[in-house]
């Protein structure tokens, strides 16, 4: 490779890297399988608590 081509290649690669850092991906952040299971269990526990609270309020109101 001649010198000009090599210099241009280096400069273009630097530009590509800088542009890649500017444009962030819209891809959602990865959540591990264990974390997903943990979050799902917490949501189910919260839903059960809400159902119990709603049932208690209907008894009080009735």
PDB file of N, CA, C and O in Angstrom:
ATOM      1  N   UNK A   1       0.835  -1.184   0.000  1.00  0.00           N
ATOM      2  CA  UNK A   1       0.000   0.000   0.000  1.00  0.00           C
ATOM      3  C   UNK A   1       0.879   1.247   0.000  1.00  0.00           C
ATOM      4  O   UNK A   1       1.893   1.323   0.694  1.00  0.00           O
ATOM      5  N   UNK A   2       0.466   2.191  -0.779  1.00  0.00           N
ATOM      6  CA  UNK A   2       1.266   3.414  -0.748  1.00  0.00           C
ATOM      7  C   UNK A   2       0.898   4.253   0.480  1.00  0.00           C
ATOM      8  O   UNK A   2      -0.075   3.969   1.178  1.00  0.00           O
ATOM      9  N   UNK A   3       1.694   5.281   0.720  1.00  0.00           N
ATOM     10  CA  UNK A   3       1.525   6.074   1.945  1.00  0.00           C
ATOM     11  C   UNK A   3       0.194   6.809   1.988  1.00  0.00           C
ATOM     12  O   UNK A   3      -0.457   6.841   3.032  1.00  0.00           O
ATOM     13  N   UNK A   4      -0.220   7.396   0.877  1.00  0.00           N
ATOM     14  CA  UNK A   4      -1.478   8.152   0.873  1.00  0.00           C
ATOM     15  C   UNK A   4      -2.670   7.262   1.181  1.00  0.00           C
ATOM     16  O   UNK A   4      -3.554   7.628   1.955  1.00  0.00           O
ATOM     17  N   UNK A   5      -2.679   6.112   0.576  1.00  0.00           N
ATOM     18  CA  UNK A   5      -3.787   5.188   0.793  1.00  0.00           C
ATOM     19  C   UNK A   5      -3.829   4.749   2.259  1.00  0.00           C
ATOM     20  O   UNK A   5      -4.903   4.688   2.858  1.00  0.00           O
ATOM     21  N   UNK A   6      -2.693   4.452   2.820  1.00  0.00           N
ATOM     22  CA  UNK A   6      -2.627   4.010   4.215  1.00  0.00           C
ATOM     23  C   UNK A   6      -3.092   5.115   5.162  1.00  0.00           C
ATOM     24  O   UNK A   6      -3.842   4.851   6.103  1.00  0.00           O
ATOM     25  N   UNK A   7      -2.647   6.361   4.916  1.00  0.00           N
ATOM     26  CA  UNK A   7      -3.081   7.484   5.760  1.00  0.00           C
ATOM     27  C   UNK A   7      -4.583   7.707   5.640  1.00  0.00           C
ATOM     28  O   UNK A   7      -5.264   7.924   6.643  1.00  0.00           O
ATOM     29  N   UNK A   8      -5.098   7.655   4.421  1.00  0.00           N
ATOM     30  CA  UNK A   8      -6.539   7.837   4.229  1.00  0.00           C
ATOM     31  C   UNK A   8      -7.329   6.726   4.914  1.00  0.00           C
ATOM     32  O   UNK A   8      -8.391   6.972   5.486  1.00  0.00           O
ATOM     33  N   UNK A   9      -6.819   5.535   4.853  1.00  0.00           N
ATOM     34  CA  UNK A   9      -7.485   4.409   5.494  1.00  0.00           C
ATOM     35  C   UNK A   9      -7.538   4.610   7.013  1.00  0.00           C
ATOM     36  O   UNK A   9      -8.567   4.348   7.636  1.00  0.00           O
ATOM     37  N   UNK A  10      -6.448   5.068   7.602  1.00  0.00           N
ATOM     38  CA  UNK A  10      -6.398   5.315   9.047  1.00  0.00           C
ATOM     39  C   UNK A  10      -7.368   6.421   9.433  1.00  0.00           C
ATOM     40  O   UNK A  10      -8.118   6.286  10.400  1.00  0.00           O
ATOM     41  N   UNK A  11      -7.353   7.526   8.670  1.00  0.00           N
ATOM     42  CA  UNK A  11      -8.246   8.645   8.987  1.00  0.00           C
ATOM     43  C   UNK A  11      -9.716   8.253   8.823  1.00  0.00           C
ATOM     44  O   UNK A  11     -10.556   8.630   9.640  1.00  0.00           O
ATOM     45  N   UNK A  12     -10.020   7.504   7.778  1.00  0.00           N
ATOM     46  CA  UNK A  12     -11.407   7.070   7.574  1.00  0.00           C
ATOM     47  C   UNK A  12     -11.866   6.134   8.678  1.00  0.00           C
ATOM     48  O   UNK A  12     -13.021   6.197   9.099  1.00  0.00           O
ATOM     49  N   UNK A  13     -10.984   5.270   9.152  1.00  0.00           N
ATOM     50  CA  UNK A  13     -11.372   4.368  10.232  1.00  0.00           C
ATOM     51  C   UNK A  13     -11.637   5.152  11.515  1.00  0.00           C
ATOM     52  O   UNK A  13     -12.555   4.816  12.262  1.00  0.00           O
ATOM     53  N   UNK A  14     -10.853   6.184  11.777  1.00  0.00           N
ATOM     54  CA  UNK A  14     -11.088   7.025  12.959  1.00  0.00           C
ATOM     55  C   UNK A  14     -12.432   7.739  12.859  1.00  0.00           C
ATOM     56  O   UNK A  14     -13.174   7.815  13.838  1.00  0.00           O
ATOM     57  N   UNK A  15     -12.745   8.263  11.668  1.00  0.00           N
ATOM     58  CA  UNK A  15     -14.032   8.929  11.466  1.00  0.00           C
ATOM     59  C   UNK A  15     -15.197   7.964  11.686  1.00  0.00           C
ATOM     60  O   UNK A  15     -16.198   8.318  12.308  1.00  0.00           O
ATOM     61  N   UNK A  16     -15.058   6.761  11.176  1.00  0.00           N
ATOM     62  CA  UNK A  16     -16.109   5.763  11.351  1.00  0.00           C
ATOM     63  C   UNK A  16     -16.331   5.459  12.835  1.00  0.00           C
ATOM     64  O   UNK A  16     -17.472   5.334  13.280  1.00  0.00           O
ATOM     65  N   UNK A  17     -15.256   5.341  13.591  1.00  0.00           N
ATOM     66  CA  UNK A  17     -15.373   5.059  15.020  1.00  0.00           C
ATOM     67  C   UNK A  17     -16.050   6.206  15.760  1.00  0.00           C
ATOM     68  O   UNK A  17     -16.877   5.975  16.642  1.00  0.00           O
ATOM     69  N   UNK A  18     -15.701   7.450  15.401  1.00  0.00           N
ATOM     70  CA  UNK A  18     -16.317   8.610  16.045  1.00  0.00           C
ATOM     71  C   UNK A  18     -17.801   8.672  15.725  1.00  0.00           C
ATOM     72  O   UNK A  18     -18.615   8.945  16.607  1.00  0.00           O
ATOM     73  N   UNK A  19     -18.157   8.421  14.474  1.00  0.00           N
ATOM     74  CA  UNK A  19     -19.567   8.444  14.092  1.00  0.00           C
ATOM     75  C   UNK A  19     -20.348   7.322  14.761  1.00  0.00           C
ATOM     76  O   UNK A  19     -21.510   7.506  15.121  1.00  0.00           O
ATOM     77  N   UNK A  20     -19.732   6.186  14.926  1.00  0.00           N
ATOM     78  CA  UNK A  20     -20.401   5.070  15.583  1.00  0.00           C
ATOM     79  C   UNK A  20     -20.717   5.406  17.039  1.00  0.00           C
ATOM     80  O   UNK A  20     -21.754   4.989  17.556  1.00  0.00           O
ATOM     81  N   UNK A  21     -19.847   6.145  17.698  1.00  0.00           N
ATOM     82  CA  UNK A  21     -20.095   6.531  19.088  1.00  0.00           C
ATOM     83  C   UNK A  21     -21.237   7.539  19.184  1.00  0.00           C
ATOM     84  O   UNK A  21     -21.968   7.550  20.174  1.00  0.00           O
ATOM     85  N   UNK A  22     -21.399   8.386  18.168  1.00  0.00           N
ATOM     86  CA  UNK A  22     -22.454   9.390  18.193  1.00  0.00           C
ATOM     87  C   UNK A  22     -23.834   8.772  18.011  1.00  0.00           C
ATOM     88  O   UNK A  22     -24.800   9.230  18.621  1.00  0.00           O
ATOM     89  N   UNK A  23     -23.937   7.756  17.195  1.00  0.00           N
ATOM     90  CA  UNK A  23     -25.228   7.157  16.871  1.00  0.00           C
ATOM     91  C   UNK A  23     -25.451   5.930  17.740  1.00  0.00           C
ATOM     92  O   UNK A  23     -24.942   4.845  17.458  1.00  0.00           O
ATOM     93  N   UNK A  24     -26.217   6.126  18.793  1.00  0.00           N
ATOM     94  CA  UNK A  24     -26.491   5.025  19.706  1.00  0.00           C
ATOM     95  C   UNK A  24     -27.568   4.118  19.118  1.00  0.00           C
ATOM     96  O   UNK A  24     -28.392   4.556  18.316  1.00  0.00           O
ATOM     97  N   UNK A  25     -27.553   2.897  19.509  1.00  0.00           N
ATOM     98  CA  UNK A  25     -28.503   1.910  19.016  1.00  0.00           C
ATOM     99  C   UNK A  25     -29.842   2.065  19.726  1.00  0.00           C
ATOM    100  O   UNK A  25     -29.897   2.475  20.886  1.00  0.00           O
ATOM    101  N   UNK A  26     -30.911   1.736  19.025  1.00  0.00           N
ATOM    102  CA  UNK A  26     -32.248   1.760  19.615  1.00  0.00           C
ATOM    103  C   UNK A  26     -32.612   0.406  20.218  1.00  0.00           C
ATOM    104  O   UNK A  26     -33.734   0.201  20.681  1.00  0.00           O
ATOM    105  N   UNK A  27     -31.665  -0.498  20.205  1.00  0.00           N
ATOM    106  CA  UNK A  27     -31.894  -1.829  20.718  1.00  0.00           C
ATOM    107  C   UNK A  27     -32.073  -1.769  22.237  1.00  0.00           C
ATOM    108  O   UNK A  27     -31.312  -1.080  22.917  1.00  0.00           O
ATOM    109  N   UNK A  28     -33.067  -2.479  22.779  1.00  0.00           N
ATOM    110  CA  UNK A  28     -33.248  -2.460  24.235  1.00  0.00           C
ATOM    111  C   UNK A  28     -32.089  -3.139  24.949  1.00  0.00           C
ATOM    112  O   UNK A  28     -31.435  -4.024  24.398  1.00  0.00           O
ATOM    113  N   UNK A  29     -31.850  -2.716  26.169  1.00  0.00           N
ATOM    114  CA  UNK A  29     -30.754  -3.249  26.962  1.00  0.00           C
ATOM    115  C   UNK A  29     -31.029  -4.706  27.308  1.00  0.00           C
ATOM    116  O   UNK A  29     -32.169  -5.070  27.597  1.00  0.00           O
ATOM    117  N   UNK A  30     -30.002  -5.539  27.283  1.00  0.00           N
ATOM    118  CA  UNK A  30     -30.158  -6.967  27.568  1.00  0.00           C
ATOM    119  C   UNK A  30     -30.420  -7.191  29.048  1.00  0.00           C
ATOM    120  O   UNK A  30     -29.746  -6.622  29.906  1.00  0.00           O
ATOM    121  N   UNK A  31     -31.420  -8.037  29.334  1.00  0.00           N
ATOM    122  CA  UNK A  31     -31.731  -8.423  30.704  1.00  0.00           C
ATOM    123  C   UNK A  31     -31.588  -9.940  30.777  1.00  0.00           C
ATOM    124  O   UNK A  31     -32.203 -10.664  29.995  1.00  0.00           O
ATOM    125  N   UNK A  32     -30.792 -10.407  31.700  1.00  0.00           N
ATOM    126  CA  UNK A  32     -30.519 -11.842  31.787  1.00  0.00           C
ATOM    127  C   UNK A  32     -31.783 -12.614  32.154  1.00  0.00           C
ATOM    128  O   UNK A  32     -32.750 -12.053  32.669  1.00  0.00           O
ATOM    129  N   UNK A  33     -31.747 -13.896  31.877  1.00  0.00           N
ATOM    130  CA  UNK A  33     -32.898 -14.761  32.121  1.00  0.00           C
ATOM    131  C   UNK A  33     -33.256 -14.781  33.613  1.00  0.00           C
ATOM    132  O   UNK A  33     -34.434 -14.767  33.968  1.00  0.00           O
ATOM    133  N   UNK A  34     -32.252 -14.814  34.473  1.00  0.00           N
ATOM    134  CA  UNK A  34     -32.490 -14.838  35.921  1.00  0.00           C
ATOM    135  C   UNK A  34     -33.152 -13.537  36.383  1.00  0.00           C
ATOM    136  O   UNK A  34     -34.063 -13.554  37.210  1.00  0.00           O
ATOM    137  N   UNK A  35     -32.681 -12.402  35.836  1.00  0.00           N
ATOM    138  CA  UNK A  35     -33.274 -11.114  36.201  1.00  0.00           C
ATOM    139  C   UNK A  35     -34.716 -11.005  35.713  1.00  0.00           C
ATOM    140  O   UNK A  35     -35.571 -10.445  36.400  1.00  0.00           O
ATOM    141  N   UNK A  36     -34.983 -11.548  34.514  1.00  0.00           N
ATOM    142  CA  UNK A  36     -36.355 -11.522  34.000  1.00  0.00           C
ATOM    143  C   UNK A  36     -37.279 -12.341  34.886  1.00  0.00           C
ATOM    144  O   UNK A  36     -38.403 -11.923  35.165  1.00  0.00           O
ATOM    145  N   UNK A  37     -36.817 -13.500  35.331  1.00  0.00           N
ATOM    146  CA  UNK A  37     -37.620 -14.348  36.212  1.00  0.00           C
ATOM    147  C   UNK A  37     -37.878 -13.647  37.544  1.00  0.00           C
ATOM    148  O   UNK A  37     -38.978 -13.718  38.093  1.00  0.00           O
ATOM    149  N   UNK A  38     -36.863 -12.980  38.049  1.00  0.00           N
ATOM    150  CA  UNK A  38     -36.986 -12.253  39.320  1.00  0.00           C
ATOM    151  C   UNK A  38     -38.007 -11.117  39.203  1.00  0.00           C
ATOM    152  O   UNK A  38     -38.846 -10.940  40.085  1.00  0.00           O
ATOM    153  N   UNK A  39     -37.930 -10.349  38.108  1.00  0.00           N
ATOM    154  CA  UNK A  39     -38.883  -9.256  37.889  1.00  0.00           C
ATOM    155  C   UNK A  39     -40.308  -9.781  37.730  1.00  0.00           C
ATOM    156  O   UNK A  39     -41.257  -9.185  38.240  1.00  0.00           O
ATOM    157  N   UNK A  40     -40.450 -10.897  37.021  1.00  0.00           N
ATOM    158  CA  UNK A  40     -41.772 -11.480  36.828  1.00  0.00           C
ATOM    159  C   UNK A  40     -42.366 -11.933  38.156  1.00  0.00           C
ATOM    160  O   UNK A  40     -43.559 -11.744  38.396  1.00  0.00           O
ATOM    161  N   UNK A  41     -41.551 -12.527  39.016  1.00  0.00           N
ATOM    162  CA  UNK A  41     -42.017 -12.974  40.330  1.00  0.00           C
ATOM    163  C   UNK A  41     -42.451 -11.779  41.179  1.00  0.00           C
ATOM    164  O   UNK A  41     -43.459 -11.848  41.881  1.00  0.00           O
ATOM    165  N   UNK A  42     -41.695 -10.695  41.113  1.00  0.00           N
ATOM    166  CA  UNK A  42     -42.062  -9.493  41.866  1.00  0.00           C
ATOM    167  C   UNK A  42     -43.381  -8.911  41.367  1.00  0.00           C
ATOM    168  O   UNK A  42     -44.210  -8.481  42.168  1.00  0.00           O
ATOM    169  N   UNK A  43     -43.579  -8.896  40.055  1.00  0.00           N
ATOM    170  CA  UNK A  43     -44.828  -8.370  39.498  1.00  0.00           C
ATOM    171  C   UNK A  43     -46.014  -9.225  39.924  1.00  0.00           C
ATOM    172  O   UNK A  43     -47.075  -8.693  40.251  1.00  0.00           O
ATOM    173  N   UNK A  44     -45.846 -10.541  39.922  1.00  0.00           N
ATOM    174  CA  UNK A  44     -46.932 -11.425  40.340  1.00  0.00           C
ATOM    175  C   UNK A  44     -47.256 -11.219  41.811  1.00  0.00           C
ATOM    176  O   UNK A  44     -48.425 -11.250  42.195  1.00  0.00           O
ATOM    177  N   UNK A  45     -46.246 -11.010  42.636  1.00  0.00           N
ATOM    178  CA  UNK A  45     -46.464 -10.764  44.058  1.00  0.00           C
ATOM    179  C   UNK A  45     -47.223  -9.450  44.257  1.00  0.00           C
ATOM    180  O   UNK A  45     -48.120  -9.372  45.096  1.00  0.00           O
ATOM    181  N   UNK A  46     -46.863  -8.417  43.485  1.00  0.00           N
ATOM    182  CA  UNK A  46     -47.556  -7.134  43.579  1.00  0.00           C
ATOM    183  C   UNK A  46     -49.003  -7.244  43.127  1.00  0.00           C
ATOM    184  O   UNK A  46     -49.885  -6.617  43.712  1.00  0.00           O
ATOM    185  N   UNK A  47     -49.254  -8.035  42.092  1.00  0.00           N
ATOM    186  CA  UNK A  47     -50.630  -8.208  41.612  1.00  0.00           C
ATOM    187  C   UNK A  47     -51.472  -8.923  42.655  1.00  0.00           C
ATOM    188  O   UNK A  47     -52.639  -8.581  42.843  1.00  0.00           O
ATOM    189  N   UNK A  48     -50.903  -9.907  43.335  1.00  0.00           N
ATOM    190  CA  UNK A  48     -51.641 -10.626  44.368  1.00  0.00           C
ATOM    191  C   UNK A  48     -51.986  -9.702  45.526  1.00  0.00           C
ATOM    192  O   UNK A  48     -53.079  -9.791  46.085  1.00  0.00           O
ATOM    193  N   UNK A  49     -51.069  -8.821  45.890  1.00  0.00           N
ATOM    194  CA  UNK A  49     -51.314  -7.874  46.975  1.00  0.00           C
ATOM    195  C   UNK A  49     -52.421  -6.911  46.578  1.00  0.00           C
ATOM    196  O   UNK A  49     -53.272  -6.580  47.403  1.00  0.00           O
ATOM    197  N   UNK A  50     -52.426  -6.456  45.331  1.00  0.00           N
ATOM    198  CA  UNK A  50     -53.460  -5.534  44.864  1.00  0.00           C
ATOM    199  C   UNK A  50     -54.822  -6.206  44.856  1.00  0.00           C
ATOM    200  O   UNK A  50     -55.818  -5.574  45.210  1.00  0.00           O
ATOM    201  N   UNK A  51     -54.892  -7.466  44.462  1.00  0.00           N
ATOM    202  CA  UNK A  51     -56.168  -8.198  44.434  1.00  0.00           C
ATOM    203  C   UNK A  51     -56.705  -8.335  45.843  1.00  0.00           C
ATOM    204  O   UNK A  51     -57.905  -8.166  46.057  1.00  0.00           O
ATOM    205  N   UNK A  52     -55.852  -8.637  46.813  1.00  0.00           N
ATOM    206  CA  UNK A  52     -56.277  -8.771  48.203  1.00  0.00           C
ATOM    207  C   UNK A  52     -56.797  -7.431  48.706  1.00  0.00           C
ATOM    208  O   UNK A  52     -57.816  -7.392  49.396  1.00  0.00           O
ATOM    209  N   UNK A  53     -56.126  -6.339  48.379  1.00  0.00           N
ATOM    210  CA  UNK A  53     -56.563  -5.018  48.818  1.00  0.00           C
ATOM    211  C   UNK A  53     -57.902  -4.657  48.211  1.00  0.00           C
ATOM    212  O   UNK A  53     -58.744  -4.082  48.901  1.00  0.00           O
ATOM    213  N   UNK A  54     -58.129  -4.971  46.954  1.00  0.00           N
ATOM    214  CA  UNK A  54     -59.396  -4.672  46.291  1.00  0.00           C
ATOM    215  C   UNK A  54     -60.509  -5.476  46.937  1.00  0.00           C
ATOM    216  O   UNK A  54     -61.601  -4.949  47.147  1.00  0.00           O
ATOM    217  N   UNK A  55     -60.260  -6.743  47.259  1.00  0.00           N
ATOM    218  CA  UNK A  55     -61.278  -7.573  47.909  1.00  0.00           C
ATOM    219  C   UNK A  55     -61.609  -7.038  49.294  1.00  0.00           C
ATOM    220  O   UNK A  55     -62.779  -7.044  49.677  1.00  0.00           O
ATOM    221  N   UNK A  56     -60.639  -6.583  50.050  1.00  0.00           N
ATOM    222  CA  UNK A  56     -60.873  -6.028  51.376  1.00  0.00           C
ATOM    223  C   UNK A  56     -61.713  -4.765  51.292  1.00  0.00           C
ATOM    224  O   UNK A  56     -62.589  -4.558  52.132  1.00  0.00           O
ATOM    225  N   UNK A  57     -61.472  -3.921  50.308  1.00  0.00           N
ATOM    226  CA  UNK A  57     -62.223  -2.674  50.157  1.00  0.00           C
ATOM    227  C   UNK A  57     -63.667  -2.946  49.792  1.00  0.00           C
ATOM    228  O   UNK A  57     -64.555  -2.228  50.253  1.00  0.00           O
ATOM    229  N   UNK A  58     -63.937  -3.968  48.972  1.00  0.00           N
ATOM    230  CA  UNK A  58     -65.318  -4.276  48.599  1.00  0.00           C
ATOM    231  C   UNK A  58     -66.106  -4.788  49.790  1.00  0.00           C
ATOM    232  O   UNK A  58     -67.304  -4.522  49.889  1.00  0.00           O
ATOM    233  N   UNK A  59     -65.462  -5.519  50.702  1.00  0.00           N
ATOM    234  CA  UNK A  59     -66.131  -6.013  51.893  1.00  0.00           C
ATOM    235  C   UNK A  59     -66.458  -4.842  52.817  1.00  0.00           C
ATOM    236  O   UNK A  59     -67.540  -4.804  53.404  1.00  0.00           O
ATOM    237  N   UNK A  60     -65.550  -3.899  52.950  1.00  0.00           N
ATOM    238  CA  UNK A  60     -65.745  -2.740  53.806  1.00  0.00           C
ATOM    239  C   UNK A  60     -66.851  -1.849  53.223  1.00  0.00           C
ATOM    240  O   UNK A  60     -67.688  -1.334  53.964  1.00  0.00           O
ATOM    241  N   UNK A  61     -66.852  -1.672  51.917  1.00  0.00           N
ATOM    242  CA  UNK A  61     -67.825  -0.800  51.275  1.00  0.00           C
ATOM    243  C   UNK A  61     -69.203  -1.430  51.275  1.00  0.00           C
ATOM    244  O   UNK A  61     -70.197  -0.704  51.293  1.00  0.00           O
ATOM    245  N   UNK A  62     -69.304  -2.765  51.256  1.00  0.00           N
ATOM    246  CA  UNK A  62     -70.595  -3.470  51.137  1.00  0.00           C
ATOM    247  C   UNK A  62     -71.268  -3.633  52.409  1.00  0.00           C
ATOM    248  O   UNK A  62     -72.357  -4.205  52.463  1.00  0.00           O
TER     249      UNK A  62
END
